[in-house]
Amino acid sequence: MKLIVQIPCYNEEETLHLVVNSIPRKIAGIDSVEVMIIDDGSKDKTIQVAKKLGVDHIVRHKKNKGLAATFYDGVQECLRLGADVIVNTDGDNQYPQEDIPKLIAPILSGEFDMVVGDRQTRTIAHFSPLKKILQKLGSGLVNAAAGTSIPDAVSGFRAYSRKAALDLNVVTTFSYCTETIIHAGKKRVPITFVAIKTNPKTRESRLFKNMFQHIWKSTSTIFQSYAMHEPFKIFFSVGIFIFGVGTLPMFRYLFLVITHGDPIGGHLQSLVAGAVLIIVGFLTIVLGIIADLIAINRRLLEENLHKLRQIQYDKNSTKK
């Protein structure tokens, strides 16, 4: 059984050695452990450092594509190389690589296909009280959307079985963390978490400029990911709400007509406003039906993509 530890990197020459040198090369139940970096257009000596450290595989982006694309490209290359288990970690040495055996244990037991490292953010000293609260709220929102119970949804320290990786798709551009949990939850992928500790902070995050940008982008990613799987629920709920609001001025107009005996010309605006809102609500529900049909078609396409990947990557592994 082959394990590949992938490390998305962007200008990590100063910390990469801390990560690579601490990755255990012998793990019970694993025949071989390989290390791969995915360089996302680094402008420093990340690649040169990686070569000196003797990493097994290097994937290079000539231009910076962002973390989501870097993670996804790494997973596809791991599959091509015949990985049975894939571990993703960060190049800033945030995560303790000695916990990799604990991280992959639920996969090796055959009970789960995806495992997320829980950093226990409430215990991290350099996290401000506000950040701890936001992390908890954000994870709660992700779990509500995915139907999961992962306490640290934005943790990048995670493991995938080959089966789960073949089924993985990343379409948003900000970060893979929340999106992949929502997709896993909606696709009924067996997912769990294990408690881990974190290493001392080495640098500020490069994923976002400030907390408000992180909140906005994360919320957008969660909504977009959920909408891809449950468009009808969203459109139907919004449509029913608008439709209901539209009935209020309509009932008001009817009440005035009944109580006065004749239509009241001065209140025609209620009739017009109500009619417009009812039409908009009805059209929103119709859009929900169309979006749901598109989502069904997407699921069928993803099933075909899974089978094509399996054929392609298994064929490549057999050749090797």
C-alpha positions in Angstrom: 0.0 0.0 0.0 1.4 3.4 -1.1 1.0 6.6 0.9 1.8 9.9 -0.7 2.0 13.1 1.4 1.4 16.1 -0.7 2.5 19.6 0.3 1.0 22.6 -1.6 3.7 25.3 -1.5 4.0 29.0 -2.3 7.3 30.6 -1.2 8.0 28.0 1.5 11.8 27.8 1.3 12.3 28.8 4.9 9.9 26.2 6.4 9.7 23.4 3.9 12.6 21.5 5.5 10.7 21.4 8.8 7.8 19.7 7.1 9.6 17.2 4.9 12.2 16.1 7.5 9.4 15.3 10.1 7.3 13.2 7.8 7.6 9.5 9.0 8.9 7.3 6.3 7.9 4.0 7.9 4.3 3.5 9.0 2.6 0.3 10.0 0.3 -1.0 7.3 2.0 1.2 4.6 4.5 -0.4 2.2 6.0 2.9 0.9 5.7 6.6 1.9 6.4 9.2 -0.8 6.5 13.0 -0.6 5.3 15.4 -3.2 5.3 19.2 -3.4 3.0 21.2 -5.6 4.7 24.5 -6.2 2.2 27.2 -7.0 4.4 29.6 -8.9 6.8 30.3 -6.0 9.2 33.2 -6.5 11.7 32.0 -4.0 13.9 28.8 -3.9 11.1 26.4 -2.8 11.8 24.0 -5.7 15.6 24.0 -5.1 15.1 23.4 -1.4 12.6 20.5 -2.2 15.2 18.9 -4.5 17.9 19.1 -1.8 15.5 17.6 0.7 15.0 14.6 -1.7 11.3 14.9 -2.2 10.0 12.1 -4.5 7.8 14.2 -6.8 7.5 17.8 -7.8 4.5 19.4 -9.6 5.1 22.9 -10.7 2.6 25.7 -11.6 4.4 28.3 -13.8 1.9 30.8 -12.5 0.1 31.2 -9.2 -3.3 29.4 -9.4 -4.4 29.5 -5.7 -4.7 26.9 -3.0 -7.8 25.2 -4.3 -6.3 24.5 -7.7 -2.9 23.5 -6.2 -4.6 21.0 -3.8 -6.7 19.5 -6.6 -3.8 19.1 -9.0 -1.8 17.4 -6.3 -4.5 14.9 -5.7 -4.8 14.1 -9.4 -1.1 13.5 -9.6 -1.1 11.3 -6.5 -3.8 9.2 -8.1 -1.7 9.0 -11.3 1.3 7.8 -9.3 -0.8 5.0 -7.8 -1.4 6.3 -4.2 -3.7 4.2 -2.1 -3.8 6.9 0.6 -3.2 10.6 0.2 -2.3 13.0 3.0 -2.5 16.7 2.5 -0.4 19.0 4.8 0.8 22.6 4.7 4.2 23.9 3.8 4.3 26.3 6.8 4.8 23.4 9.3 1.5 24.2 11.0 0.7 20.5 11.4 2.6 17.8 13.3 3.7 15.3 10.7 4.3 12.7 13.4 0.5 12.5 13.6 0.2 11.1 10.1 -0.1 7.5 11.3 -3.0 8.6 13.6 -4.6 10.6 10.7 -4.6 7.6 8.3 -5.6 4.9 10.9 -9.4 5.2 10.3 -8.7 4.7 6.5 -6.4 1.7 7.0 -9.1 0.1 9.2 -11.5 0.4 6.3 -14.1 2.3 8.3 -13.7 5.7 6.8 -12.5 7.2 3.4 -11.8 10.8 4.6 -10.2 12.0 7.8 -9.8 15.6 8.9 -7.3 16.7 11.6 -9.0 18.6 14.4 -6.6 21.3 15.6 -8.7 21.8 18.7 -8.7 25.6 17.9 -9.9 26.5 21.4 -6.5 25.5 22.8 -4.4 27.3 20.2 -2.7 30.2 22.1 -2.1 32.5 19.1 -5.7 32.4 18.0 -7.6 35.4 19.3 -11.0 34.9 21.1 -12.8 36.3 18.0 -11.0 33.9 15.7 -11.9 30.9 17.9 -15.5 32.0 17.9 -15.5 32.5 14.1 -13.8 29.1 13.6 -16.5 27.4 15.6 -19.4 29.2 13.8 -17.8 28.5 10.4 -17.4 24.8 11.2 -21.0 24.7 12.4 -22.2 26.3 9.2 -20.2 23.8 7.1 -21.6 20.8 9.1 -25.1 22.1 8.8 -24.7 22.3 5.0 -22.9 18.9 4.7 -24.7 16.9 7.3 -21.4 16.1 9.0 -19.9 16.7 12.5 -16.3 17.9 11.8 -15.2 20.3 14.5 -12.4 21.9 12.5 -13.8 22.2 9.0 -11.0 24.5 7.7 -8.1 22.3 8.8 -5.9 21.4 5.8 -4.4 18.4 7.5 -6.4 15.6 6.1 -6.3 12.1 4.5 -8.2 10.5 1.7 -8.5 7.0 0.6 -8.0 6.3 -3.1 -11.8 5.8 -3.5 -12.6 9.2 -2.0 -9.9 10.9 -4.0 -11.2 9.5 -7.2 -14.6 11.0 -6.4 -13.1 14.4 -5.4 -13.9 17.5 -7.4 -12.9 21.1 -6.5 -14.7 23.9 -8.5 -14.4 26.9 -6.2 -11.2 29.0 -6.3 -10.7 30.1 -2.7 -10.0 27.0 -0.6 -10.7 23.3 -0.9 -11.3 22.8 2.9 -15.0 23.6 3.3 -16.0 22.6 -0.2 -14.6 19.1 0.0 -16.3 18.4 3.3 -19.7 19.6 1.9 -19.2 17.4 -1.2 -18.2 14.4 0.9 -21.2 14.9 3.1 -23.6 15.2 0.2 -22.1 12.2 -1.5 -22.3 10.1 1.7 -18.5 9.6 1.8 -17.6 8.1 5.2 -15.8 11.0 7.0 -14.4 11.4 10.5 -11.8 13.5 12.4 -8.9 12.9 14.8 -7.6 15.3 17.4 -4.2 16.8 16.7 -2.0 19.5 18.1 -0.3 22.3 16.1 3.3 23.4 15.8 4.3 27.0 16.8 3.3 29.6 14.3 5.9 30.4 11.6 4.1 33.0 9.5 0.9 34.8 8.8 -1.7 33.2 6.5 -1.2 34.0 2.8 -4.7 32.8 1.9 -6.5 36.0 2.9 -5.5 39.6 3.7 -7.7 40.0 6.7 -10.4 38.3 8.8 -13.3 40.0 7.0 -12.1 38.8 3.6 -11.7 35.3 5.0 -15.3 35.4 6.3 -16.7 36.7 3.0 -14.8 34.2 0.8 -15.5 31.2 3.1 -19.2 32.0 3.3 -19.4 32.4 -0.5 -17.7 29.0 -0.9 -20.0 27.3 1.6 -23.1 28.7 -0.1 -21.8 27.9 -3.6 -20.9 24.3 -2.6 -24.3 23.7 -0.9 -26.2 25.2 -3.9 -24.5 22.8 -6.3 -26.1 19.9 -4.4 -29.3 21.4 -3.1 -30.4 24.1 -5.6 -34.1 23.2 -5.4 -34.2 23.7 -1.6 -32.6 27.2 -2.0 -34.8 28.4 -4.9 -37.9 26.8 -3.5 -37.5 28.4 -0.1 -36.8 31.8 -1.6 -39.6 31.4 -4.1 -42.2 30.5 -1.5 -41.1 33.4 0.7 -41.5 35.9 -2.2 -44.8 34.3 -3.2 -46.0 34.5 0.4 -45.1 38.2 0.6 -46.9 38.8 -2.6 -50.1 37.5 -1.3 -50.2 40.0 1.5 -51.0 43.1 -0.6 -53.3 41.0 -2.7 -55.3 40.0 0.4 -55.3 43.6 1.5 -56.8 44.7 -1.8 -59.4 42.0 -1.7 -60.3 43.0 1.9 -60.8 46.6 0.9 -62.9 45.5 -2.1 -65.1 43.3 0.1 -65.5 45.9 2.9 -66.2 48.8 0.5 -68.2 46.8 -2.0 -66.4 48.2 -5.0 -62.8 48.2 -6.2 -60.8 51.0 -4.7 -58.9 52.8 -7.5 -56.5 54.4 -5.0 -55.3 51.0 -3.8 -54.4 49.5 -7.2 -50.7 49.7 -6.3 -51.3 46.8 -3.8 -52.8 44.7 -6.6 -49.8 45.4 -8.9 -47.2 44.9 -6.2 -48.8 41.7 -5.1 -49.1 40.4 -8.7 -45.4 41.2 -9.4 -44.2 39.4 -6.3 -46.3 36.4 -6.9 -45.0 36.1 -10.5 -41.4 36.5 -9.3 -41.9 33.9 -6.6 -43.4 31.5 -9.1 -40.5 32.0 -11.6 -38.0 31.4 -8.7 -39.6 28.1 -8.0 -39.5 27.2 -11.7 -35.8 28.1 -11.7 -35.3 25.8 -8.7 -36.8 22.9 -10.7 -34.5 23.7 -13.6 -31.5 24.0 -11.3 -32.3 20.7 -9.7 -32.4 19.0 -13.1 -29.0 20.5 -13.8 -27.7 19.2 -10.4 -29.0 15.7 -11.3 -27.1 15.9 -14.6 -24.0 17.0 -12.8 -24.1 14.0 -10.5 -24.4 11.7 -13.4 -21.4 13.4 -15.1 -19.4 13.1 -11.9 -20.1 9.4 -11.8 -18.8 9.1 -15.3 -15.8 11.2 -14.4 -15.1 8.9 -11.4 -15.1 5.8 -13.7 -12.9 7.5 -16.3 -10.4 8.5 -13.6 -10.4 5.0 -12.2 -9.7 3.4 -15.6 -7.0 6.0 -16.5 -5.1 6.0 -13.2 -5.4 2.3 -12.6 -4.0 1.7 -16.1 -1.1 4.0 -15.4 -0.4 2.2 -12.1 -0.4 -1.1 -13.9 2.2 0.1 -16.4 4.5 1.1 -13.6 
